[in-house]
Amino acid sequence: MGDVARSVAEGRPHTFPADTGARMGHCGLVLGLVHRWPSPLLEGRLRARYERFLAEVRLADGRTVRAHCVNPGRMEGMIVEGARVWLSESPNPGRALRFTWELVELDGRLVGANTSLPNALVRTVLEHRLVPGFEDLTRVIPEQRFGRGHRADFRLETRRGAHWVEVKNCHLVYPDGLGYFPDSASERATQHVEALARRVQRGDRATVLFTLQRDDARGLRPSALHAPDFARAVRRAARLGVGFRALRFLPTLEGISLLDEVPVEVHRYAVEPLVEWSRAFDDTSGWVRKDGRIAGRSVT
């Protein structure tokens, strides 16, 4: 059993070898930094999230702006009025929304808010072979269709054949120190897992790679509270040989760094504690609809 597998099996985070930084430096990356903000982020205070994909932010210079909220989920526990947030600004003058919501400060910790970023993080990790288990890949191909109506985030060409990789971003961490994905029912995520299981049955390899854009999770679970169908699909897929792994990243105002790998727990567990933890976040979840009503506030 390798170091990563041993750490994961024992429920411990796996910190990557000391030479990872050197290898990253050789690849043009600096001290674990796998994504650098192209320009300084703008600090502000969150005023509201509305129509799911829009955020109203009051910047430190006094301007109130609309920002793109690149997150289709409930963002459970993240919609804290008055919280410090950081936006990126597009250099494209023709873009409808110049600003994108990138980070939020929760309990003194920076958490990534942009769910389009994990694919770029994972692509860098894969292309530079920064985590064990992908050493035999020869090519990383993004956005590959397979089966009927399915598209994988990546198809890896390896010396042992095709290896399909699906990326899922997790932001929600409960008091037990575990990340839970997703934070709402997701038929799409369930279908992705089922499609990967079918590829494995045909002889390919497949992995669901979760990204945690925060540094406080000691592991990750598929959420049987928010998405019981997804949790069941994960258990079935794991029995068939689909891999489930989770990488922890550290967001900073400089960029995002790869920290380590944490275990993914696919087995059944009691959901009762999650109910109260989720309810505690009802007032800091969801978005304001056009009609003024709140959507996505509670799952219980």
N, C-alpha and C positions, 0 to 999 in steps of 0.2 A: 504493500500500500504506500503510495507517495505521500509527501508531506501535506499537500493540500487535502487529499482524501482523508488522511488521518485526522487532521484538524477539524474538518467538517463532520466526520463521523463522531468525534468527541464533543461536538457542539462548541468549538472554539473558533474565533476568527483566525484566518491564515494571513500572516503578513508575508509579503513577497520577499524574495531573497535580496540580500544587501546590494547585489550588483544590478538590481532593476534600475536604480537611479542612473548608474553608469550607462546601461544599455539605452535608457531613455535619452540621456544626454547625447549619446552617439547618434540617436535618431532625430536630434534637433529638439527634444523635449527636455524640460528642466525640472529636476528634483521631483518627479512624480506628477508634474503638471501636464495633463493630457488635453486641456482646453484653456486657451488664454483669451480673455475678452479683447476684442480688436481695438476697443477704445474704453476709457474709464467709464464705469457705470455711474448713473445719476441716482443719488439718494433722494428718497421722498417718504411720504406717509400714505398708507393705503386708506382711501376713503370708502370705496365700495367696489364690488365686482357685480357686473350686470350683463344680462344677455349672454351669459356663460363665458364668452370669449373677450370681454372688455373689462378693463380695470380703470378706475378713476384714482389718480394719485396726485397729491400735492407735493411738488418738488421743493427741495430745500431753498431754492431761489424765489419761492412764492407762487410760481406758476402752477395751475391745476391742469393736468394733461390726461388724455385717454391713452391707455397702453393696451397692446395685444396681450391677452391672457392665453398662452398656448397650453391649455390644459382642459380637456373635455370632461374631466371627472368632477366630483363634488368638492375636491380640495379640502377634505375633512380636517378641521382644526387649523386651517391656514388663512381663513378669511377673517383676520383680526383687525377691526377698524382701528386705525392709528398706528398699526405696526410699521416698523421701518422696512422699506422695500427698496430694491435697486433695479433700475431699468437700463436696458441698452438702447442706444439711439442709432437708427439706420442712416447711412450716408446718402441713401437714395431719396432725393427730394420729391419724387413722384409717388412714393409709397403712401397709401391711405393712412396707415397708423405708423408714425415715425418711431414710436417707442414699443419695447417689448419687456414684459415683466419677467425678470430673471431670478431674483432672490428675494426671500423674506426672512426676517429675524423672528424666531420663535423661542422664547425663554432664553435669550442670549445666544442662540445658535443659528447659523445661517443654513437655510434649507433651499434647495433648488426648486423653482416653480415652473420651469419651462420643460414640458414633456417632449419637445422635438429635439432637445439637446442630447438625450441618452444615446440615440443612434450614432451620433458623431463621436461620442465618448467611446462607445463600444468598437466602432470602426478603427479608431486609433489604437485601442487596446489589442485588437485582433491583428491589425497590419504590422504592429511592432512586436507581436508575440509577448505581451507583458504579463500574461497569466498562463500558468501551466495548463496543459490539456489541449492546446491548439498548435503544438509545435510542428505537426505534419502538414499544416495548410500551405498551399502553394499560391492561392489566389482568393481574394475576398471580393465577392460580387454582391452589391446591394440591390434590394428591391427586386427579388426574383419570384416570378409566378410559379405556382405548382398546383396540381390538382385542379378542381373546379372552383374558380372564384377565390383562390387563396394566393396570398403573396407573403413570402417570408422576408424579414428585414435583411437577412444575409444568406447567401449560399456560399459555403466554403468549398473550394476545390482542394482535396487532400490526396495524399498518396493511397488512402484507403477508400476513396470515393467521395460522394457528396455528403456534406455536413450542414444541415439547415439550422439557422440560429434566429430565434425570435427574441426581441428586446422588449422588456416591460419595466416601466418606471414606478418605483414605490416611494411615496413621501410620508406615509402614515406610520407612526411608531406609537405604541401604547405603553402604559406603565410597566408592563412585563419586559420591556426592552426589545420587543420583536416588531419588525415591520410587517404590515398586512397589506396585501394586494389582492384585488382592487378595493377602492373605497365605495363602490356601488356595483350593482349588477352589470355584468359585461358579457353579453352574448358573443360579441366579436372575439374577446380574449378566449372564451371557452372553445369557439370554433377553431381558433389558431392552434390551441393545444391538441384538440382532436385530430386536426389535419397533420400535425407533426407526428402524432402516434401512428397514423397510417403510413407515413413515410418510413418510419422505423420498421414497421411490419414488412415493408418491401425491401428492406436491407440497407437503407440509408442510416446515417446518424442524425440526431437532432438534439438541440439544447435550447431551453428557455433561459435567457440570461437576464436576471433582474438587476436593475441599477437602483441604488439607494443614494440619493443626492443629499445625504446628511450623515454625520459621523457617529450617531449615538445608538444605532441598531446593532444588537448582538446576534441577530439572525432574522429570518423572514419566513412567513407562512402565507399560503393562499388563504384568503379570508372566507371562512365558512359562514360568517355572519353576513357580510355584504354580498357575496356571490357564491352560494352553496353549490351551484352547478359547476362553476369554475373549479372549486376545491375538489369536487368529485372527479372532474375531468383530469386534474393534475394527478390524483392518486392512480387513476387508471393508466395514464400515460407513463407515469414513473414505473409501474409494474411491467410495462411493455418495453421499457428501456430508454425513454426520453430523459435526458439529463435536465436537472434544475439547479442552477447556480445563482449566486447573488454577489455582486461587487459593490463595495462601499466606497463612495467618493466624498471628498471634502471640498465644499464650495467656499471660495474666498473672494475678496474683491479683486484679486489678481487673475483668478481663473478657477479651474476645477482640477483637483488632484486625485489620482487613484490611491486609495489607502490599503485595502485588503479584501479578502473574500470571507463572507460569513455563511453559516449553514442555512440551507433551506429545509424546513420541516414539512414534509408532505403528508404525514400521518394524521389520523383523526384526532381531534382535541375538543374539549368542552368550550362551547361558545358563550356560555352564560356570563363570564366576566367581561366579555367584549361588549355586551349590551350596554352596561353602565358606562364603560369607557367611551363608547360611541356617543351616547346621549350627552355626555359632558361636552362634546364638541358641536352639538346641534346649533348653537348660536354663532359658531365660527366656521360654518360650512355652507356650500351652495352659492346661489347667485340671485340677483333681483331680475325678474322677468320684465318684459315690456309693459305688462299690465300692472306692475308694481308688486306682484306677489313674489314670495320667496320659493325658489325651486331647489331641490337637492339638499334640503336642510337636515333631514333625518332619514335613517334607514330602519328605524324601529317603530 
